[in-house]
């Protein structure tokens, strides 16, 4: 197995690519920095691809694979703490203001809070038939990413808001136990509200995932586990202890 990492001018493309490069190097895995399709297409099925969502989607699609969205796992409904529903973009103005919205298809358009219809400006060129996740607006004062590898929490990293508003670890542990059929590698994002509640924000797939400070070897083990699961190949790190 090799790691193909998106690069630019012979360096990792961004911070997450740099962390992945460092982690694979520490674990003794050959790393290939790719910039062009010619370099990218030299990979084998078992090789891990590290890059942005579009790049990793392309790598999966080349093998006839897709990763289905699971932003809001049904098993974790009780941890959301707010109403979440789906609609079509063409019907969005039927909703009562304010509300939060984002496309079901990852990265198609930005996630936004809609306080007035002028806020829909980023969606003006999106297909009206696009599926949209909506939710009640919640004021999160801090947000945290919980990284999971084969059902075990391998790190919880702060990424937004006021760091002094700490999450309730018991709630996170309960959510993990309630989701036994989770992917091999992914993350659950949690937010802390002003009144101290710890709520699930969303799940994030592990094939293209921000590190947010997670230790580099743990980060690449998570990426590798999910990549192997999606590609039906062996995870060479699975037997390593955590």
C-alpha positions as CSV (number, residue, x, y, z in Angstrom):
1,X,0.0,0.0,0.0
2,X,1.1,3.5,-0.8
3,X,-0.4,6.9,0.2
4,X,-1.2,9.3,-2.7
5,X,-1.4,12.8,-1.2
6,X,-2.4,15.9,-3.1
7,X,0.5,18.2,-3.5
8,X,1.6,21.4,-5.0
9,X,5.2,22.4,-5.9
10,X,6.4,19.1,-4.3
11,X,4.8,19.9,-1.0
12,X,1.5,18.7,0.6
13,X,-1.3,20.9,-0.7
14,X,-2.7,22.0,2.7
15,X,-2.5,21.4,6.4
16,X,-4.5,18.2,6.4
17,X,-2.3,16.8,3.5
18,X,0.8,17.8,5.5
19,X,-0.4,16.0,8.6
20,X,-1.3,12.9,6.6
21,X,2.1,13.0,4.9
22,X,3.8,13.1,8.3
23,X,1.7,10.3,9.7
24,X,2.3,7.9,6.7
25,X,6.0,8.7,6.9
26,X,6.1,7.9,10.6
27,X,4.3,4.6,9.9
28,X,6.8,3.6,7.2
29,X,4.4,3.9,4.2
30,X,5.6,5.1,0.9
31,X,4.0,8.5,0.1
32,X,3.5,9.9,-3.4
33,X,2.7,13.6,-3.8
34,X,0.5,14.0,-6.9
35,X,-0.4,17.1,-8.8
36,X,-1.4,15.8,-12.2
37,X,-3.8,13.1,-13.3
38,X,-0.8,11.3,-14.8
39,X,0.7,10.9,-11.4
40,X,-2.7,10.2,-9.8
41,X,-3.6,7.4,-12.2
42,X,-0.5,5.4,-11.3
43,X,-2.1,4.2,-8.0
44,X,-3.3,0.7,-7.2
45,X,-6.7,-0.1,-5.7
46,X,-5.2,-0.6,-2.2
47,X,-3.4,2.8,-2.2
48,X,-5.0,5.4,0.0
49,X,-5.9,8.8,-1.6
50,X,-5.6,11.9,0.6
51,X,-7.1,15.2,-0.6
52,X,-10.2,17.3,-0.8
53,X,-13.6,15.9,-1.3
54,X,-13.7,16.3,-5.0
55,X,-10.4,14.5,-5.4
56,X,-11.4,11.6,-3.2
57,X,-14.8,11.4,-4.9
58,X,-13.0,11.1,-8.2
59,X,-10.8,8.4,-6.9
60,X,-13.8,6.4,-5.7
61,X,-15.7,7.0,-8.9
62,X,-12.9,5.7,-11.0
63,X,-13.5,2.3,-9.3
64,X,-17.2,2.6,-9.7
65,X,-17.6,3.3,-6.0
66,X,-19.6,5.9,-4.1
67,X,-19.9,6.9,-0.4
68,X,-23.5,7.5,0.7
69,X,-24.1,10.5,2.9
70,X,-24.9,9.8,6.5
71,X,-24.8,13.3,8.1
72,X,-27.6,12.5,10.6
73,X,-27.6,8.8,11.5
74,X,-31.0,7.5,12.5
75,X,-29.5,5.8,15.5
76,X,-28.5,9.1,16.9
77,X,-31.8,11.1,16.6
78,X,-32.1,11.5,20.4
79,X,-28.7,13.3,20.5
80,X,-29.6,16.0,18.0
81,X,-31.6,18.1,20.4
82,X,-33.4,19.9,17.5
83,X,-35.8,19.1,14.7
84,X,-34.1,18.1,11.4
85,X,-35.9,17.5,8.2
86,X,-35.3,17.2,4.4
87,X,-36.9,19.1,1.5
88,X,-36.1,20.2,-2.0
89,X,-34.5,23.5,-2.8
90,X,-37.5,24.5,-4.9
91,X,-39.7,24.3,-1.8
92,X,-37.3,26.0,0.6
93,X,-39.4,29.2,0.8
94,X,-42.2,27.2,2.4
95,X,-40.1,27.0,5.5
96,X,-40.5,29.3,8.5
97,X,-37.7,31.6,9.2
98,X,-35.1,31.3,10.6
99,X,-33.7,27.9,9.8
100,X,-30.4,26.2,9.0
101,X,-29.8,24.5,5.6
102,X,-27.2,22.6,3.7
103,X,-27.3,20.3,0.6
104,X,-27.5,16.6,1.2
105,X,-24.7,16.2,-1.3
106,X,-21.5,17.2,0.4
107,X,-19.8,20.5,-0.5
108,X,-22.4,21.3,-3.3
109,X,-23.1,24.7,-1.6
110,X,-22.3,26.2,1.8
111,X,-24.2,25.5,4.9
112,X,-26.1,28.6,6.0
113,X,-28.5,30.0,8.5
114,X,-31.4,31.6,6.7
115,X,-32.7,34.7,8.5
116,X,-34.1,36.3,5.4
117,X,-34.7,35.1,1.8
118,X,-31.7,37.2,0.6
119,X,-29.5,34.8,2.5
120,X,-30.3,32.2,-0.2
121,X,-27.9,34.0,-2.6
122,X,-25.2,31.2,-2.6
123,X,-27.9,28.8,-3.9
124,X,-29.1,30.9,-6.8
125,X,-27.5,28.6,-9.5
126,X,-28.2,25.3,-7.8
127,X,-30.7,22.9,-9.3
128,X,-34.1,23.4,-7.8
129,X,-34.5,19.6,-7.4
130,X,-31.5,19.5,-5.1
131,X,-32.1,17.7,-1.8
132,X,-31.6,19.9,1.2
133,X,-31.2,19.2,4.9
134,X,-32.9,21.7,7.2
135,X,-32.9,22.1,10.9
136,X,-34.0,24.4,13.7
137,X,-31.3,27.0,14.5
138,X,-29.2,26.2,17.6
139,X,-26.7,28.7,19.1
140,X,-23.6,26.6,19.6
141,X,-20.9,28.4,21.6
142,X,-18.2,25.7,21.0
143,X,-17.9,22.8,18.5
144,X,-15.8,19.7,18.8
145,X,-14.9,16.8,16.5
146,X,-14.9,13.3,17.9
147,X,-12.7,10.9,15.8
148,X,-13.7,7.2,15.8
149,X,-11.7,4.3,14.6
150,X,-13.3,0.8,14.7
151,X,-15.8,2.0,17.3
152,X,-13.2,3.6,19.6
153,X,-12.7,7.3,20.3
154,X,-9.2,8.2,19.3
155,X,-9.4,11.9,19.9
156,X,-11.7,14.9,20.5
157,X,-10.5,18.1,19.0
158,X,-11.8,21.7,19.4
159,X,-12.5,23.5,16.1
160,X,-14.9,26.5,16.6
161,X,-16.2,28.9,19.2
162,X,-15.2,29.4,22.8
163,X,-12.9,26.6,24.0
164,X,-13.8,27.1,27.6
165,X,-17.3,25.7,26.9
166,X,-16.3,22.0,27.3
167,X,-18.4,19.1,26.0
168,X,-20.1,16.5,28.2
169,X,-18.0,13.4,27.7
170,X,-20.7,11.1,29.0
171,X,-23.1,12.3,26.3
172,X,-20.5,11.6,23.6
173,X,-19.9,8.1,25.0
174,X,-23.6,7.4,25.0
175,X,-23.9,8.4,21.4
176,X,-21.0,6.1,20.4
177,X,-22.6,3.2,22.2
178,X,-25.9,3.9,20.4
179,X,-24.2,3.6,17.0
180,X,-22.8,0.1,16.8
181,X,-22.9,-0.2,13.0
182,X,-20.7,2.9,12.4
183,X,-18.1,3.1,9.6
184,X,-14.6,1.9,10.3
185,X,-13.3,5.5,10.3
186,X,-15.2,8.7,10.6
187,X,-16.1,11.6,13.0
188,X,-19.0,12.9,15.0
189,X,-19.2,16.6,15.5
190,X,-20.7,17.9,18.8
191,X,-21.7,21.4,19.8
192,X,-22.2,22.9,23.3
193,X,-25.1,25.3,23.7
194,X,-25.2,28.4,26.0
195,X,-27.3,26.4,28.5
196,X,-24.7,23.7,28.6
197,X,-26.2,20.9,26.5
198,X,-23.9,18.7,24.3
199,X,-25.7,18.0,21.0
200,X,-24.8,16.1,17.9
201,X,-24.1,18.5,15.0
202,X,-23.5,16.0,12.3
203,X,-21.4,12.9,11.2
204,X,-18.5,13.2,8.8
205,X,-17.3,10.4,6.6
206,X,-13.6,9.4,7.1
207,X,-12.5,9.2,3.4
208,X,-12.0,13.0,3.4
209,X,-11.8,14.5,6.8
210,X,-10.2,17.5,8.5
211,X,-7.7,16.6,11.2
212,X,-8.3,19.6,13.5
213,X,-5.1,18.8,15.4
214,X,-5.5,15.0,15.7
215,X,-2.1,13.3,16.1
216,X,-0.8,12.4,12.6
217,X,-0.5,8.6,12.9
218,X,-4.0,8.3,14.4
219,X,-5.3,10.5,11.6
220,X,-3.8,8.4,8.8
221,X,-5.0,5.2,10.5
222,X,-8.6,6.6,10.5
223,X,-8.3,7.6,6.8
224,X,-6.8,4.2,5.9
225,X,-9.5,2.2,7.7
226,X,-12.3,4.0,5.9
227,X,-10.5,3.9,2.6
228,X,-10.0,0.1,2.9
229,X,-13.6,-0.3,3.9
230,X,-14.9,1.6,0.9
231,X,-12.6,-0.1,-1.5
232,X,-12.9,-3.6,0.0
233,X,-9.2,-3.9,0.6
234,X,-7.2,-4.8,3.7
235,X,-6.3,-2.2,6.3
236,X,-2.7,-2.8,7.0
237,X,-2.9,-0.9,10.3
238,X,-5.9,-2.8,11.7
239,X,-3.9,-5.1,14.0
240,X,-1.9,-2.2,15.6
241,X,-2.8,-1.3,19.2
242,X,-4.4,2.0,20.0
